[in-house]
């Protein structure tokens, strides 16, 4: 895939994610230097949207499959 099939833009794609940020602390209340960014939504595929027109273009899984084969 070289461009968005809807608007023709070749700038790129993005995914919409809901995430949770976990910060860990020592018993003294200071951050311990570890943190996690975890996806909240569990789904089988990850939709990708055009930067310019904001319309769904493909899925991450399909994009990777097409670029590998």
ChimeraX commands (.cxc) that place a marker at each C-alpha (Angstrom):
marker #1 position 0.00,0.00,0.00 radius 0.5
marker #1 position 1.47,3.31,-1.06 radius 0.5
marker #1 position -1.36,5.76,-0.31 radius 0.5
marker #1 position -4.80,6.14,1.24 radius 0.5
marker #1 position -7.47,4.74,-1.10 radius 0.5
marker #1 position -9.91,7.45,0.06 radius 0.5
marker #1 position -7.93,10.70,-0.25 radius 0.5
marker #1 position -4.67,9.65,-1.94 radius 0.5
marker #1 position -2.43,10.92,0.90 radius 0.5
marker #1 position 0.86,9.10,1.42 radius 0.5
marker #1 position 1.71,10.73,4.77 radius 0.5
marker #1 position 0.89,7.66,6.87 radius 0.5
marker #1 position -1.44,5.74,9.12 radius 0.5
marker #1 position -2.25,5.68,12.84 radius 0.5
marker #1 position -4.19,3.51,15.27 radius 0.5
marker #1 position -6.62,4.65,17.95 radius 0.5
marker #1 position -5.72,3.05,21.27 radius 0.5
marker #1 position -7.13,3.26,24.77 radius 0.5
marker #1 position -4.27,2.76,27.17 radius 0.5
marker #1 position -3.57,2.60,30.87 radius 0.5
marker #1 position -0.35,3.91,32.37 radius 0.5
marker #1 position 0.81,2.07,35.51 radius 0.5
marker #1 position 3.44,3.79,37.66 radius 0.5
marker #1 position 5.12,1.72,40.37 radius 0.5
marker #1 position 6.29,3.13,43.72 radius 0.5
marker #1 position 8.59,2.18,46.56 radius 0.5
marker #1 position 7.19,2.01,50.08 radius 0.5
marker #1 position 8.73,5.45,50.67 radius 0.5
marker #1 position 6.37,6.92,48.04 radius 0.5
marker #1 position 9.08,7.55,45.46 radius 0.5
marker #1 position 8.67,6.18,41.91 radius 0.5
marker #1 position 10.81,3.07,41.56 radius 0.5
marker #1 position 11.74,3.76,37.94 radius 0.5
marker #1 position 9.41,1.16,36.45 radius 0.5
marker #1 position 6.17,1.82,34.58 radius 0.5
marker #1 position 3.90,0.08,32.08 radius 0.5
marker #1 position 1.77,1.35,29.23 radius 0.5
marker #1 position -0.95,-1.26,28.66 radius 0.5
marker #1 position -3.71,-1.41,26.07 radius 0.5
marker #1 position -7.16,-1.45,27.67 radius 0.5
marker #1 position -9.07,-2.77,24.65 radius 0.5
marker #1 position -8.53,-6.37,23.62 radius 0.5
marker #1 position -9.32,-7.03,19.96 radius 0.5
marker #1 position -8.40,-9.48,17.23 radius 0.5
marker #1 position -7.22,-6.83,14.75 radius 0.5
marker #1 position -5.90,-3.27,15.01 radius 0.5
marker #1 position -7.62,-0.84,12.62 radius 0.5
marker #1 position -5.39,1.76,10.95 radius 0.5
marker #1 position -6.65,5.20,9.91 radius 0.5
marker #1 position -5.34,7.79,7.44 radius 0.5
marker #1 position -3.52,10.81,8.97 radius 0.5
marker #1 position -5.25,13.19,6.57 radius 0.5
marker #1 position -8.86,12.05,6.09 radius 0.5
marker #1 position -9.20,10.04,9.35 radius 0.5
marker #1 position -10.95,7.17,7.57 radius 0.5
marker #1 position -10.25,3.48,8.21 radius 0.5
marker #1 position -7.83,2.19,5.60 radius 0.5
marker #1 position -6.75,-1.31,6.69 radius 0.5
marker #1 position -5.63,-3.26,9.75 radius 0.5
marker #1 position -2.10,-3.57,11.13 radius 0.5
marker #1 position -2.20,-7.33,10.62 radius 0.5
marker #1 position -3.17,-6.96,6.94 radius 0.5
marker #1 position -0.51,-4.28,6.37 radius 0.5
marker #1 position 2.24,-6.51,7.83 radius 0.5
marker #1 position 1.01,-9.54,5.88 radius 0.5
marker #1 position 1.01,-7.55,2.61 radius 0.5
marker #1 position 4.50,-6.12,3.20 radius 0.5
marker #1 position 5.95,-9.58,3.98 radius 0.5
marker #1 position 4.54,-11.40,1.06 radius 0.5
marker link #1:1,2 radius 0.2
marker link #1:2,3 radius 0.2
marker link #1:3,4 radius 0.2
marker link #1:4,5 radius 0.2
marker link #1:5,6 radius 0.2
marker link #1:6,7 radius 0.2
marker link #1:7,8 radius 0.2
marker link #1:8,9 radius 0.2
marker link #1:9,10 radius 0.2
marker link #1:10,11 radius 0.2
marker link #1:11,12 radius 0.2
marker link #1:12,13 radius 0.2
marker link #1:13,14 radius 0.2
marker link #1:14,15 radius 0.2
marker link #1:15,16 radius 0.2
marker link #1:16,17 radius 0.2
marker link #1:17,18 radius 0.2
marker link #1:18,19 radius 0.2
marker link #1:19,20 radius 0.2
marker link #1:20,21 radius 0.2
marker link #1:21,22 radius 0.2
marker link #1:22,23 radius 0.2
marker link #1:23,24 radius 0.2
marker link #1:24,25 radius 0.2
marker link #1:25,26 radius 0.2
marker link #1:26,27 radius 0.2
marker link #1:27,28 radius 0.2
marker link #1:28,29 radius 0.2
marker link #1:29,30 radius 0.2
marker link #1:30,31 radius 0.2
marker link #1:31,32 radius 0.2
marker link #1:32,33 radius 0.2
marker link #1:33,34 radius 0.2
marker link #1:34,35 radius 0.2
marker link #1:35,36 radius 0.2
marker link #1:36,37 radius 0.2
marker link #1:37,38 radius 0.2
marker link #1:38,39 radius 0.2
marker link #1:39,40 radius 0.2
marker link #1:40,41 radius 0.2
marker link #1:41,42 radius 0.2
marker link #1:42,43 radius 0.2
marker link #1:43,44 radius 0.2
marker link #1:44,45 radius 0.2
marker link #1:45,46 radius 0.2
marker link #1:46,47 radius 0.2
marker link #1:47,48 radius 0.2
marker link #1:48,49 radius 0.2
marker link #1:49,50 radius 0.2
marker link #1:50,51 radius 0.2
marker link #1:51,52 radius 0.2
marker link #1:52,53 radius 0.2
marker link #1:53,54 radius 0.2
marker link #1:54,55 radius 0.2
marker link #1:55,56 radius 0.2
marker link #1:56,57 radius 0.2
marker link #1:57,58 radius 0.2
marker link #1:58,59 radius 0.2
marker link #1:59,60 radius 0.2
marker link #1:60,61 radius 0.2
marker link #1:61,62 radius 0.2
marker link #1:62,63 radius 0.2
marker link #1:63,64 radius 0.2
marker link #1:64,65 radius 0.2
marker link #1:65,66 radius 0.2
marker link #1:66,67 radius 0.2
marker link #1:67,68 radius 0.2
marker link #1:68,69 radius 0.2
view
